[in-house]
Amino acid sequence: MDRAGPSKMAYQRDGREKGRFKMPEAEKKATGYDKYVDWKLFIVPVALFILILMLPTPYGMKDVGTEYKVGPKAVINFITHELFGKESQDADQWELIAAQIMEKNLQMGALTKVRFLKRDLRWCRKYKIKAEEKTAINGQWVQVPIDDFLSTMLNRFSPLPIIAEDLGIITPDVKEVMSRFNVPGMKVLLFAFGDDDPNHPYLPHTYGNCCVVYTGTHDTNTLRGWFEKETRPEEKKKIFRYLGRKLPVKDIHWEFVRLALMSVAEVAIFPLQDILGLGEEARMNQPATRKGNWKWQLEPDQLTPDLSQRLGEMTRTYGRMTDSVSRG
């Protein structure tokens, strides 16, 4: 027997140590999908997927389902409450439109209301409102692509359901945007007689068509209350000179209603307190005060047939009554 060394042939001893040797079996060749898939590893994601399907529905998804079961109005109301601290019926027009846009995005994105409000919203970034803020009070005014915003709004709402609150100091760039997109501004008659300027922008003869005229707003005194309590003697003289005659206090509100209706403003809006000729006791809101606001209510017997007839005649006289209303 050759004792020079072990055989060069590969061999394997039997487990029973009987001295028998086995030739190694030929390795099985992979075919089909076996060439590309490691089935032992593939079973892991499959098992995880099945496990996810078996999990109960997250509360957030149920929350979205509940919201849309009662309708989009519930979502809009939630958004206005969370972002602006008020119910949807009390929200300003721009706040309500912003909430409607968010509701549409929420509906398309199928996000929960909490996740939607906490995510890094583009809208919140533009106004520098942190996601954890409950309202927009702590936001900052920053430059935004206004053309893109208003063009998008115009494609969605035509004509734009927007009135610009352009009271006070307005920069030229704002006026230029308003003119380009035909956004009407506000003209408040109570503000027209404070300066000795015959071309004051709130005097009716200076109006263009693209504006909305008000006798007063919810933040001003009533017309009669303003005339009795707030106007100085020189202001009263300007008012009577502009009207062409002196008037008793009890008639001053009707002359201001007439001024608004006979102007070329596209729309005329009157607080009911001014139609009724009520005094300071009926004021709706005193800005920067916390008590005594928003308490005035219209009584059922305050709107009389005589009142309706007088207002109707003025409306018809100055061409602000539609044919259908006129025939009715």
Backbone as numpy.savetxt, mean C-alpha at the origin, in Angstrom:
# Nx Ny Nz CAx CAy CAz Cx Cy Cz
60.76 -81.51 -4.19 59.90 -80.32 -4.19 60.79 -79.08 -4.19
60.36 -78.12 -4.99 61.15 -76.88 -5.09 60.91 -76.02 -3.87
61.95 -75.78 -3.08 61.83 -74.97 -1.87 62.34 -73.55 -2.09
62.53 -73.15 -3.31 63.11 -71.83 -3.58 62.20 -70.70 -3.09
60.97 -70.94 -2.99 60.06 -69.88 -2.52 58.63 -70.22 -2.87
57.72 -69.40 -2.41 56.31 -69.66 -2.70 56.03 -69.50 -4.17
54.96 -70.13 -4.56 54.59 -70.05 -5.97 54.18 -68.63 -6.32
54.46 -68.21 -7.53 54.10 -66.87 -7.99 52.61 -66.77 -8.29
51.93 -67.89 -8.32 50.49 -67.87 -8.61 49.74 -67.38 -7.37
48.79 -66.48 -7.59 47.98 -65.98 -6.47 47.10 -67.10 -5.98
47.05 -67.22 -4.67 46.22 -68.27 -4.13 45.60 -67.80 -2.84
44.66 -68.56 -2.33 43.90 -68.21 -1.13 43.67 -69.49 -0.35
44.00 -69.49 0.93 43.84 -70.69 1.74 42.39 -70.85 2.13
41.92 -72.06 2.10 40.56 -72.37 2.50 40.39 -72.08 3.98
39.19 -71.66 4.38 38.92 -71.30 5.77 39.09 -72.46 6.71
39.04 -73.69 6.22 39.13 -74.85 7.09 40.56 -75.36 7.22
41.49 -74.64 6.61 42.91 -75.00 6.72 43.16 -76.43 6.30
42.56 -76.85 5.19 42.77 -78.22 4.73 43.87 -78.30 3.69
44.51 -77.13 3.48 45.61 -77.18 2.55 45.19 -77.03 1.12
43.86 -76.86 0.89 43.42 -76.69 -0.50 43.51 -75.24 -0.90
43.73 -75.00 -2.14 43.87 -73.63 -2.67 42.79 -73.36 -3.69
42.28 -72.03 -3.69 41.24 -71.62 -4.65 41.79 -70.56 -5.58
41.39 -70.66 -6.80 41.70 -69.59 -7.74 40.70 -68.45 -7.53
41.16 -67.18 -7.53 40.21 -66.06 -7.34 39.17 -66.00 -8.46
37.89 -65.72 -8.05 36.82 -65.64 -9.05 36.96 -64.37 -9.88
36.53 -64.45 -11.11 36.58 -63.28 -11.99 35.57 -62.23 -11.52
35.97 -60.92 -11.48 35.10 -59.83 -11.01 33.94 -59.64 -11.98
32.69 -59.54 -11.39 31.50 -59.42 -12.21 31.44 -58.05 -12.87
31.18 -57.97 -14.14 31.16 -56.74 -14.91 29.80 -56.06 -14.79
29.78 -54.70 -14.40 28.53 -53.94 -14.24 27.92 -53.66 -15.60
26.59 -53.76 -15.64 25.87 -53.48 -16.88 24.71 -52.54 -16.58
24.15 -51.88 -17.63 22.97 -51.04 -17.47 23.20 -49.88 -16.51
22.17 -49.59 -15.67 22.26 -48.48 -14.71 23.31 -48.72 -13.65
23.68 -49.98 -13.44 24.68 -50.27 -12.43 26.01 -49.58 -12.72
26.24 -49.26 -13.99 27.49 -48.59 -14.35 27.52 -47.16 -13.82
26.32 -46.54 -13.58 26.26 -45.13 -13.22 25.76 -44.86 -11.79
25.05 -45.79 -11.20 24.40 -45.55 -9.93 24.96 -46.48 -8.86
25.31 -45.85 -7.74 25.69 -46.63 -6.58 24.42 -46.79 -5.74
23.80 -47.93 -5.83 22.49 -48.13 -5.23 22.52 -48.00 -3.71
23.63 -48.32 -3.12 23.73 -48.21 -1.66 23.66 -46.75 -1.22
24.27 -45.85 -2.02 24.19 -44.42 -1.70 22.87 -43.81 -2.14
22.30 -44.29 -3.23 21.06 -43.71 -3.77 19.88 -43.93 -2.83
19.91 -44.99 -2.07 18.79 -45.29 -1.18 18.64 -44.26 -0.07
19.71 -43.51 0.26 19.67 -42.52 1.35 18.75 -41.35 1.00
18.94 -40.65 -0.14 18.02 -39.55 -0.44 16.59 -40.02 -0.68
16.43 -41.22 -1.23 15.08 -41.75 -1.43 14.37 -41.93 -0.09
15.09 -42.47 0.88 14.50 -42.66 2.21 14.17 -41.32 2.86
15.03 -40.32 2.68 14.76 -38.99 3.25 13.52 -38.36 2.61
13.39 -38.50 1.29 12.24 -37.95 0.58 10.93 -38.58 1.08
10.94 -39.89 1.27 9.75 -40.58 1.77 9.43 -40.11 3.19
10.48 -39.89 3.98 10.28 -39.43 5.35 9.65 -38.03 5.37
10.11 -37.13 4.47 9.54 -35.78 4.39 8.07 -35.83 4.02
7.72 -36.72 3.09 6.32 -36.85 2.69 5.44 -37.31 3.84
6.01 -38.06 4.75 5.24 -38.58 5.87 5.11 -37.58 7.01
5.91 -36.50 6.98 5.84 -35.52 8.06 4.52 -34.77 8.02
4.02 -34.30 9.16 2.77 -33.52 9.18 2.97 -32.15 8.52
1.88 -31.56 8.01 1.94 -30.25 7.35 2.40 -29.19 8.33
3.43 -28.41 7.98 3.89 -27.34 8.90 2.78 -26.34 9.18
2.83 -25.74 10.35 1.79 -24.76 10.73 1.75 -23.59 9.76
2.93 -23.18 9.27 2.97 -22.04 8.36 2.16 -22.27 7.11
2.23 -23.47 6.55 1.47 -23.78 5.33 -0.02 -23.81 5.65
-0.37 -24.33 6.82 -1.77 -24.30 7.22 -2.25 -22.87 7.38
-1.32 -22.02 7.86 -1.66 -20.62 8.07 -2.03 -19.94 6.75
-1.22 -20.18 5.73 -1.51 -19.62 4.41 -2.84 -20.14 3.88
-3.07 -21.43 4.05 -4.33 -22.00 3.60 -5.51 -21.37 4.32
-5.36 -21.15 5.60 -6.44 -20.51 6.36 -6.70 -19.10 5.87
-5.62 -18.34 5.63 -5.77 -16.97 5.18 -6.52 -16.91 3.85
-6.14 -17.78 2.92 -6.77 -17.71 1.61 -8.12 -18.39 1.59
-8.42 -19.13 2.62 -9.77 -19.67 2.72 -10.76 -18.55 3.02
-10.34 -17.57 3.83 -11.22 -16.44 4.12 -11.05 -15.34 3.08
-10.02 -15.41 2.23 -9.89 -14.46 1.14 -8.70 -13.53 1.27
-8.30 -12.91 0.14 -7.16 -11.99 0.15 -7.34 -10.78 1.05
-8.59 -10.39 1.33 -8.81 -9.23 2.17 -8.20 -9.42 3.56
-8.25 -10.65 4.05 -7.66 -10.92 5.37 -6.15 -10.73 5.34
-5.52 -11.12 4.23 -4.08 -10.95 4.10 -3.72 -9.47 4.01
-4.48 -8.72 3.19 -4.24 -7.28 3.05 -4.39 -6.58 4.39
-5.42 -6.96 5.13 -5.64 -6.35 6.45 -4.48 -6.66 7.39
-3.96 -7.89 7.33 -2.83 -8.26 8.17 -1.59 -7.43 7.81
-1.34 -7.25 6.51 -0.16 -6.51 6.07 -0.23 -5.06 6.50
-1.38 -4.41 6.29 -1.51 -3.00 6.70 -1.37 -2.85 8.21
-1.86 -3.84 8.95 -1.76 -3.79 10.41 -0.32 -3.95 10.87
0.41 -4.87 10.23 1.78 -5.14 10.65 2.74 -4.05 10.22
2.59 -3.55 8.98 3.54 -2.57 8.46 3.21 -1.14 8.86
1.91 -0.82 8.90 1.53 0.57 9.12 0.76 0.79 10.42
0.48 -0.27 11.15 -0.17 -0.12 12.44 -1.62 0.29 12.36
-2.31 -0.06 11.28 -3.72 0.32 11.14 -4.46 -0.73 10.32
-5.77 -0.78 10.48 -6.59 -1.69 9.70 -6.66 -1.21 8.26
-6.99 -2.12 7.34 -6.99 -1.77 5.91 -7.98 -0.66 5.60
-9.13 -0.64 6.29 -10.11 0.41 6.02 -9.66 1.77 6.51
-8.66 1.81 7.40 -8.15 3.08 7.91 -6.85 3.49 7.24
-6.31 2.62 6.37 -5.02 2.89 5.76 -5.13 3.98 4.70
-4.04 4.74 4.52 -3.99 5.70 3.44 -3.96 4.95 2.11
-4.24 5.67 1.02 -4.36 4.99 -0.26 -3.05 4.34 -0.70
-1.92 5.03 -0.49 -0.65 4.45 -0.90 -0.32 3.22 -0.06
-0.71 3.23 1.22 -0.47 2.07 2.08 -1.32 0.89 1.63
-2.56 1.15 1.24 -3.43 0.08 0.79 -2.94 -0.52 -0.52
-2.48 0.33 -1.44 -1.96 -0.18 -2.71 -0.70 -1.02 -2.47
0.18 -0.55 -1.59 1.38 -1.33 -1.26 1.00 -2.69 -0.69
-0.02 -2.72 0.17 -0.47 -3.98 0.76 -1.06 -4.90 -0.31
-1.79 -4.33 -1.28 -2.36 -5.14 -2.36 -1.26 -5.76 -3.22
-0.22 -4.99 -3.50 0.90 -5.53 -4.28 1.59 -6.65 -3.50
1.80 -6.44 -2.21 2.42 -7.47 -1.38 1.56 -8.73 -1.33
0.25 -8.54 -1.25 -0.65 -9.69 -1.20 -0.55 -10.51 -2.48
-0.44 -9.83 -3.63 -0.29 -10.54 -4.90 1.01 -11.34 -4.92
2.10 -10.70 -4.46 3.38 -11.41 -4.40 3.32 -12.58 -3.43
2.64 -12.36 -2.32 2.49 -13.43 -1.33 1.72 -14.60 -1.91
0.68 -14.30 -2.67 -0.14 -15.35 -3.28 0.67 -16.14 -4.31
1.46 -15.42 -5.11 2.26 -16.10 -6.13 3.41 -16.88 -5.52
3.98 -16.36 -4.43 5.12 -17.02 -3.82 4.77 -18.10 -2.82
3.49 -18.15 -2.42 3.02 -19.17 -1.47 3.83 -19.16 -0.18
4.21 -17.96 0.28 4.93 -17.84 1.53 3.96 -17.67 2.68
4.38 -18.02 3.86 3.56 -17.72 5.02 3.61 -16.23 5.28
2.59 -15.70 5.97 2.55 -14.26 6.22 3.73 -13.82 7.07
4.15 -14.65 8.04 5.26 -14.27 8.91 6.57 -14.26 8.14
6.82 -15.31 7.36 8.04 -15.37 6.57 8.08 -14.23 5.57
6.93 -13.91 4.98 6.88 -12.85 3.98 7.27 -11.51 4.58
6.77 -11.21 5.78 7.05 -9.93 6.40 8.45 -9.86 6.99
9.04 -11.01 7.31 10.36 -11.02 7.93 11.49 -11.12 6.91
11.19 -11.51 5.68 12.25 -11.66 4.69 12.77 -10.29 4.27
13.91 -10.27 3.61 14.54 -9.00 3.25 13.84 -8.43 2.03
12.73 -7.77 2.22 11.91 -7.27 1.13 12.59 -6.12 0.41
12.46 -6.13 -0.91 13.00 -5.04 -1.70 12.33 -3.72 -1.31
11.01 -3.79 -1.07 10.28 -2.58 -0.70 10.81 -2.01 0.61
11.05 -2.89 1.57 11.55 -2.43 2.87 12.97 -1.90 2.76
13.77 -2.50 1.88 15.13 -2.02 1.72 15.14 -0.61 1.15
14.23 -0.34 0.21 14.20 0.98 -0.41 13.87 2.05 0.61
12.96 1.73 1.52 12.56 2.71 2.51 13.31 2.55 3.82
14.34 1.70 3.82 15.18 1.51 4.99 14.38 1.11 6.21
13.42 0.20 6.01 12.62 -0.30 7.12 13.15 -1.68 7.50
13.60 -1.81 8.71 14.16 -3.09 9.14 13.05 -4.14 9.23
13.41 -5.38 8.93 12.42 -6.45 8.88 11.74 -6.66 10.22
12.44 -6.40 11.33 11.85 -6.65 12.64 10.93 -5.52 13.11
10.89 -4.39 12.38 10.02 -3.29 12.77 8.55 -3.67 12.55
7.71 -3.28 13.49 6.29 -3.60 13.39 5.54 -2.62 12.49
6.02 -1.38 12.38 5.41 -0.37 11.52 6.49 0.29 10.69
6.07 1.21 9.80 7.02 1.94 8.95 7.47 3.25 9.57
7.14 3.48 10.85 7.43 4.77 11.49 8.92 5.05 11.51
9.73 4.04 11.74 11.18 4.23 11.88 11.93 4.12 10.56
11.21 4.18 9.45 11.86 4.14 8.15 12.47 5.49 7.79
13.22 5.51 6.69 13.85 6.73 6.19 13.47 6.93 4.74
13.34 8.19 4.33 13.09 8.50 2.93 14.41 8.40 2.16
14.40 7.64 1.09 15.58 7.49 0.26 15.17 7.59 -1.20
16.16 7.80 -2.07 15.89 7.88 -3.50 15.48 6.50 -4.03
14.45 6.48 -4.87 13.97 5.22 -5.45 13.75 5.43 -6.94
13.72 4.35 -7.72 13.44 4.46 -9.17 11.95 4.71 -9.40
11.53 5.96 -9.24 10.11 6.30 -9.26 9.47 6.00 -10.61
10.24 6.16 -11.69 9.67 5.88 -13.02 9.27 4.42 -13.14
10.13 3.53 -12.66 9.81 2.10 -12.71 8.58 1.79 -11.88
8.51 2.40 -10.69 7.39 2.13 -9.79 6.07 2.60 -10.40
6.03 3.85 -10.86 4.78 4.40 -11.39 4.41 3.75 -12.71
5.41 3.37 -13.52 5.10 2.66 -14.77 4.46 1.31 -14.48
4.99 0.61 -13.48 4.39 -0.67 -13.08 2.98 -0.47 -12.56
2.80 0.56 -11.75 1.46 0.85 -11.23 0.50 1.21 -12.35
0.98 1.96 -13.33 0.13 2.37 -14.44 -0.30 1.18 -15.28
0.58 0.19 -15.42 0.21 -1.03 -16.15 -0.82 -1.85 -15.40
-0.79 -1.75 -14.08 -1.73 -2.53 -13.26 -3.03 -1.77 -13.02
-2.93 -0.46 -12.79 -4.11 0.37 -12.51 -4.12 1.54 -13.48
-5.05 1.55 -14.39 -5.14 2.66 -15.34 -6.57 3.16 -15.41
-6.81 4.45 -15.10 -5.82 5.45 -14.68 -5.34 5.20 -13.26
-4.23 5.84 -12.91 -3.65 5.64 -11.59 -4.61 6.11 -10.49
-4.93 5.25 -9.53 -5.82 5.67 -8.43 -5.03 6.37 -7.33
-4.32 7.42 -7.72 -3.41 8.09 -6.78 -3.68 9.59 -6.78
-3.71 10.17 -5.60 -3.72 11.62 -5.43 -2.46 11.97 -4.63
-1.63 12.83 -5.17 -0.39 13.20 -4.49 -0.69 14.20 -3.38
-0.26 13.91 -2.18 -0.42 14.86 -1.08 0.73 15.87 -1.16
0.59 16.82 -2.06 1.67 17.77 -2.34 1.49 19.06 -1.56
1.09 18.95 -0.31 0.93 20.12 0.54 2.27 20.50 1.15
2.49 21.78 1.36 3.74 22.22 1.95 4.81 22.43 0.89
6.07 22.20 1.27 7.20 22.44 0.37 7.40 21.22 -0.52
7.27 21.43 -1.82 7.44 20.35 -2.80 8.57 20.72 -3.74
9.52 19.82 -3.90 10.69 20.08 -4.74 10.33 19.93 -6.21
11.08 20.59 -7.10 10.76 20.55 -8.54 10.73 19.16 -9.14
11.58 18.26 -8.64 11.60 16.92 -9.23 10.29 16.18 -8.96
9.66 16.44 -7.81 8.37 15.82 -7.51 7.30 16.36 -8.46
7.31 17.67 -8.67 6.34 18.27 -9.58 6.51 17.74 -11.00
7.76 17.52 -11.40 8.03 17.01 -12.75 7.47 15.60 -12.92
7.64 14.76 -11.91 7.12 13.39 -11.96 5.59 13.40 -11.99
4.98 14.25 -11.16 3.52 14.37 -11.14 2.99 14.78 -12.50
3.66 15.73 -13.14 3.23 16.19 -14.45 3.38 15.11 -15.50
4.49 14.38 -15.45 4.76 13.36 -16.48 3.78 12.20 -16.39
3.38 11.84 -15.18 2.47 10.71 -15.01 1.02 11.14 -14.76
0.75 12.44 -14.90 -0.61 12.97 -14.69 -1.18 12.57 -13.33
-0.36 12.73 -12.30 -0.82 12.46 -10.94 -1.39 13.75 -10.37
-2.68 13.79 -10.03 -3.26 15.03 -9.53 -2.77 15.37 -8.12
-2.59 16.67 -7.88 -2.22 17.14 -6.56 -3.43 17.67 -5.81
-3.20 18.19 -4.61 -4.29 18.66 -3.75 -4.32 20.19 -3.71
-5.51 20.74 -3.71 -5.73 22.18 -3.55 -6.72 22.35 -2.41
-6.28 22.97 -1.31 -7.12 23.13 -0.13 -7.47 24.60 0.01
-8.76 24.92 -0.09 -9.19 26.32 -0.08 -8.86 27.03 1.22
-8.85 26.32 2.32 -8.54 26.95 3.60 -7.13 27.53 3.63
-6.23 27.03 2.76 -4.85 27.49 2.75 -4.62 28.63 1.76
-5.67 29.07 1.06 -5.48 29.99 -0.07 -5.36 31.45 0.33
-5.76 31.80 1.55 -5.88 33.23 1.88 -4.92 33.69 2.97
-3.93 32.89 3.28 -2.99 33.28 4.32 -1.96 34.28 3.84
-1.57 34.23 2.57 -0.58 35.14 2.01 -1.25 36.17 1.11
-0.65 37.32 1.01 -1.18 38.36 0.13 -0.61 38.16 -1.27
-1.03 37.07 -1.88 -0.51 36.69 -3.20 -1.69 36.40 -4.12
-1.94 37.26 -5.12 -3.08 37.03 -6.02 -2.93 35.78 -6.88
-1.72 35.23 -6.95 -1.49 34.00 -7.72 -1.14 32.83 -6.81
-1.67 32.87 -5.60 -1.44 31.76 -4.67 -1.93 30.46 -5.32
-1.14 29.38 -5.27 -1.50 28.14 -5.98 -2.79 27.49 -5.51
-3.32 27.90 -4.35 -4.56 27.30 -3.87 -5.80 28.15 -4.19
-5.60 29.29 -4.81 -6.74 30.09 -5.26 -7.31 29.48 -6.53
-8.62 29.34 -6.63 -9.22 28.59 -7.75 -8.85 29.07 -9.14
-8.64 30.37 -9.34 -8.35 30.85 -10.70 -6.96 30.44 -11.18
-6.12 29.87 -10.30 -4.78 29.43 -10.71 -4.72 27.93 -11.02
-5.81 27.21 -10.83 -5.78 25.74 -10.97 -5.61 25.33 -12.42
-4.94 24.20 -12.59 -5.02 23.45 -13.83 -6.04 22.34 -13.64
-6.26 21.55 -14.69 -7.27 20.50 -14.61 -6.83 19.32 -13.75
-5.53 19.04 -13.74 -5.03 17.83 -13.06 -4.82 18.11 -11.57
-5.90 18.25 -10.84 -5.82 18.46 -9.40 -7.15 18.10 -8.77
-7.14 17.99 -7.45 -8.35 17.71 -6.67 -8.50 18.83 -5.66
-9.66 19.49 -5.64 -9.87 20.62 -4.75 -10.69 20.18 -3.54
-10.28 20.65 -2.38 -10.95 20.37 -1.12 -11.31 21.70 -0.46
-12.45 21.74 0.22 -12.68 22.89 1.10 -11.77 22.78 2.31
-11.65 21.60 2.85 -10.75 21.32 3.97 -10.49 19.82 4.00
-9.68 19.38 4.95 -9.38 17.96 5.07 -9.71 17.49 6.48
-9.47 16.21 6.72 -9.74 15.66 8.05 -8.79 16.25 9.11
-7.67 16.83 8.67 -6.71 17.40 9.62 -6.89 18.90 9.83
-7.81 19.53 9.11 -8.04 20.96 9.30 -9.32 21.17 10.10
-9.51 22.39 10.52 -10.77 22.75 11.15 -11.88 22.69 10.10
-13.12 22.68 10.54 -14.21 22.81 9.58 -14.16 24.21 8.99
-14.83 24.39 7.85 -14.80 25.70 7.21 -15.32 26.79 8.14
-16.45 26.53 8.76 -17.04 27.52 9.64 -16.17 27.72 10.89
-15.65 26.63 11.43 -14.77 26.73 12.59 -13.51 27.51 12.27
-12.95 27.27 11.09 -11.76 28.02 10.65 -12.07 29.51 10.50
-13.21 29.82 9.88 -13.56 31.22 9.64 -13.83 31.95 10.97
-14.45 31.26 11.88 -14.81 31.90 13.16 -13.63 32.00 14.11
-12.78 30.98 14.15 -11.76 30.87 15.21 -10.33 31.15 14.75
-10.04 30.96 13.48 -8.64 30.96 13.07 -8.25 32.08 12.10
-9.18 32.62 11.34 -8.83 33.65 10.37 -8.69 35.01 11.04
-7.68 35.75 10.62 -7.46 37.09 11.12 -8.32 38.09 10.34
-8.52 39.29 10.86 -9.36 40.27 10.15 -8.89 40.55 8.72
-7.56 40.63 8.50 -7.06 40.90 7.15 -7.35 39.73 6.21
-7.37 38.50 6.76 -7.71 37.34 5.93 -9.18 37.38 5.54
-10.03 37.78 6.46 -11.46 37.90 6.13 -11.67 38.91 5.01
-10.90 40.00 5.04 -11.03 41.00 3.99 -10.63 40.41 2.64
-9.56 39.62 2.61 -9.13 38.98 1.36 -10.21 38.03 0.85
-10.82 37.29 1.77 -11.87 36.34 1.37 -13.04 37.09 0.75
-13.51 38.15 1.40 -14.66 38.91 0.89 -14.31 39.60 -0.44
-13.05 40.05 -0.56 -12.64 40.68 -1.82 -12.63 39.65 -2.94
-12.17 38.45 -2.64 -12.13 37.40 -3.67 -13.55 36.97 -4.06
-14.43 36.90 -3.08 -15.82 36.49 -3.36 -16.62 37.63 -3.98
-16.17 38.86 -3.79 -16.88 40.00 -4.36 -17.95 40.58 -3.46
-18.09 40.06 -2.27 -19.09 40.59 -1.34 -18.85 40.04 0.06
-19.42 40.74 1.04 -19.36 40.25 2.42 -20.46 39.22 2.64
-20.17 38.29 3.55 -21.14 37.21 3.84 -21.25 37.00 5.34
-22.43 36.63 5.82 -22.56 36.21 7.22 -21.89 34.86 7.43
-21.52 34.60 8.66 -20.82 33.34 8.97 -21.62 32.12 8.53
-22.94 32.19 8.65 -23.77 31.03 8.37 -23.77 30.65 6.88
-23.31 31.54 6.01 -23.32 31.26 4.57 -21.94 31.01 3.98
-20.90 31.17 4.78 -19.56 31.11 4.23 -19.23 29.75 3.64
-19.75 28.69 4.23 -19.41 27.35 3.74 -19.96 27.11 2.33
-21.15 27.62 2.04 -21.72 27.42 0.70 -20.92 28.16 -0.37
-20.38 29.31 -0.03 -19.59 30.04 -1.02 -18.28 29.32 -1.32
-17.71 28.66 -0.34 -16.48 27.89 -0.58 -16.80 26.62 -1.37
-17.94 26.02 -1.12 -18.37 24.88 -1.92 -18.55 25.32 -3.38
-19.13 26.50 -3.57 -19.32 27.02 -4.92 -17.97 27.26 -5.60
-17.02 27.86 -4.87 -15.69 28.11 -5.44 -15.06 26.81 -5.93
-15.19 25.76 -5.14 -14.59 24.47 -5.51 -15.28 23.89 -6.74
-16.60 23.92 -6.76 -17.34 23.32 -7.87 -17.13 24.06 -9.18
-17.00 25.38 -9.13 -16.86 26.17 -10.35 -15.42 26.21 -10.86
-14.47 25.66 -10.10 -13.08 25.61 -10.56 -12.93 24.55 -11.64
-11.76 24.55 -12.30 -11.51 23.56 -13.36 -10.87 22.29 -12.80
-10.77 22.18 -11.48 -10.20 20.97 -10.88 -10.97 19.74 -11.33
-10.25 18.66 -11.56 -10.88 17.44 -12.06 -11.90 16.89 -11.08
-11.61 16.99 -9.79 -12.48 16.44 -8.76 -12.62 17.46 -7.64
-13.80 17.55 -7.05 -14.03 18.38 -5.87 -14.51 17.48 -4.73
-13.88 17.63 -3.56 -14.19 16.79 -2.40 -14.53 17.69 -1.22
-15.63 17.35 -0.52 -16.07 18.15 0.61 -16.27 17.27 1.83
-15.68 17.63 2.97 -16.08 16.97 4.22 -17.55 17.28 4.50
-18.28 16.32 5.01 -19.70 16.54 5.28 -19.92 17.66 6.29
-18.97 17.86 7.18 -19.11 18.96 8.13 -19.23 20.30 7.42
-18.53 20.44 6.26 -18.58 21.69 5.51 -19.88 21.81 4.72
-20.42 20.70 4.26 -21.73 20.74 3.59 -22.81 21.14 4.59
-22.67 20.68 5.83 -23.67 20.97 6.86 -23.45 22.32 7.53
-22.29 22.94 7.28 -22.00 24.23 7.89 -21.74 24.15 9.38
-21.12 23.06 9.84 -20.87 22.87 11.27 -19.61 23.61 11.71
-19.54 23.92 12.99 -18.43 24.67 13.54 -17.31 23.79 14.05
-16.47 24.39 14.89 -15.27 23.72 15.38 -15.59 22.46 16.18
-16.77 22.40 16.77 -17.15 21.23 17.58 -17.20 19.95 16.75
-17.31 20.09 15.41 -17.41 18.91 14.54 -16.08 18.58 13.86
-15.01 19.20 14.32 -13.70 18.93 13.72 -13.36 17.45 13.87
-12.80 16.88 12.81 -12.52 15.45 12.83 -11.23 15.12 13.57
-10.14 15.83 13.27 -8.85 15.45 13.83 -7.98 16.68 14.06
-7.30 16.67 15.19 -6.31 17.71 15.51 -4.95 17.04 15.51
-4.12 17.26 14.47 -2.83 16.58 14.40 -1.98 16.80 15.65
-1.20 15.79 15.98 -0.26 15.82 17.13 -0.98 15.85 18.46
-2.25 15.46 18.50 -2.97 15.33 19.77 -3.53 13.91 19.87
-3.73 13.45 21.09 -4.16 12.07 21.30 -5.61 11.93 21.73
-6.21 13.00 22.16 -7.56 12.89 22.71 -8.54 13.75 21.92
-9.79 13.30 21.91 -10.86 14.06 21.30 -10.95 13.97 19.80
-10.19 13.09 19.16 -10.18 12.98 17.70 -11.09 11.86 17.20
-11.55 12.03 15.98 -12.32 11.01 15.27 -13.59 10.59 16.03
-14.22 11.55 16.63 -15.44 11.24 17.39 -16.71 11.74 16.70
-16.56 12.67 15.76 -17.76 13.21 15.12 -18.43 12.15 14.25
-19.74 12.07 14.34 -20.50 11.14 13.52 -21.71 11.86 12.92
-22.04 11.46 11.71 -23.20 12.03 11.03 -24.48 11.43 11.61
-25.42 12.29 11.98 -26.71 11.82 12.48 -27.67 11.59 11.31
-28.59 10.63 11.44 -29.47 10.29 10.32 -30.31 11.46 9.81
-30.69 12.38 10.69 -31.59 13.45 10.27 -30.85 14.70 9.78
-29.50 14.64 9.68 -28.75 15.82 9.27 -28.78 16.04 7.75
-28.94 14.99 6.99 -29.01 15.12 5.53 -30.48 15.29 5.14
-30.86 16.51 4.86 -32.26 16.83 4.57 -32.49 16.97 3.07
-33.75 16.90 2.62 -34.05 17.11 1.20 -33.61 18.49 0.71
-33.76 19.53 1.52 -33.35 20.87 1.12 -31.84 20.94 0.88
-31.10 20.27 1.75 -29.64 20.23 1.60 -29.25 19.52 0.30
-29.91 18.40 0.05 -29.64 17.64 -1.16 -29.97 18.44 -2.42
-31.07 19.15 -2.37 -31.47 19.96 -3.52 -30.48 21.08 -3.79
-30.02 21.75 -2.76 -29.10 22.87 -2.94 -27.76 22.39 -3.50
-27.25 21.31 -2.94 -25.98 20.78 -3.43 -26.14 20.25 -4.85
-27.28 19.62 -5.12 -27.53 19.11 -6.47 -27.59 20.21 -7.51
-28.22 21.32 -7.18 -28.31 22.45 -8.12 -26.92 23.01 -8.44
-26.08 23.15 -7.40 -24.72 23.64 -7.63 -23.92 22.67 -8.50
-24.07 21.39 -8.21 -23.34 20.37 -8.96 -23.74 20.40 -10.42
-25.03 20.52 -10.69 -25.54 20.57 -12.05 -25.12 21.85 -12.76
-25.16 22.97 -12.05 -24.82 24.27 -12.63 -23.40 24.30 -13.15
-22.48 23.67 -12.44 -21.07 23.74 -12.82 -20.59 22.47 -13.55
-21.54 21.72 -14.10 -21.20 20.61 -14.99 -20.52 19.44 -14.33
-20.80 19.19 -13.08 -20.15 18.08 -12.38 -21.11 16.94 -12.10
-22.26 16.94 -12.73 -23.21 15.86 -12.54 -23.31 15.05 -13.82
-23.13 13.73 -13.70 -23.21 12.87 -14.87 -24.64 12.78 -15.37
-24.81 12.35 -16.62 -26.15 12.27 -17.21 -27.05 11.34 -16.44
-26.48 10.18 -16.00 -27.30 9.19 -15.29 -27.81 9.76 -13.97
-26.93 10.49 -13.24 -27.34 11.09 -11.98 -28.34 12.20 -12.23
-28.09 12.98 -13.29 -28.99 14.11 -13.60 -30.39 13.63 -13.93
-30.49 12.54 -14.72 -31.80 12.00 -15.07 -32.49 11.39 -13.87
-31.66 10.81 -12.92 -32.24 10.19 -11.72 -32.84 11.23 -10.82
